[in-house]
Amino acid sequence: MLGHRLRGGEVIELISDLGGGKTTFVRGMARGFGSTDKVSSPSFTISKVYKAGKKQLHHFDFYRLNEAGVVADELAELLGDKNIVVVVEWANIVHGVLPPDRLSITFSTTNENSRQLTFNLPKSKDYLVKD
C-alpha cells in the first residue's frame, strides 16, 4: 500500500535486526511503486536501483560498512530528487546526511512469521496522501 502512494522525493529509513523483513518490505514497496525489477538485498553491493517508469527507487544497505565514505556523497546527491525514492537500511552511519523529515519504519519480530511495523511519520511531509 505504501508503494502505491510514493510520488518521488521521499526518504525512508528501515530499522530492524538482521532478518527482520526489510528486503521483503522493499520488494512489496517497489512493486507498489511500479517497478517490475527483481528486488534483492543490497548487503554486499551497498545499493540497488529499481526503475518504475521515469522514476527510481534507490535501496541502500550500510550494514557492512564502518563508515559511509563516498557512498554518503552518492546518497546526498539523490536526496530531494523528485523522481527518486531513497530507502536506507542500517542508517546510523549516514544520519547526518539524511533529512530530519524522513519516514522511519521500525520492524519488531512478533514471531517467526510475523512482524509489527511502527511508522514514525515526518511532520513536514505527508507520505500517505492519495493522489
Helices and strands as residue ranges (DSSP letters): H 2-5, E 11-15, H 22-33, E 47-52, E 55-61, H 70-78, E 84-89, G 91-94, E 103-111, E 114-120
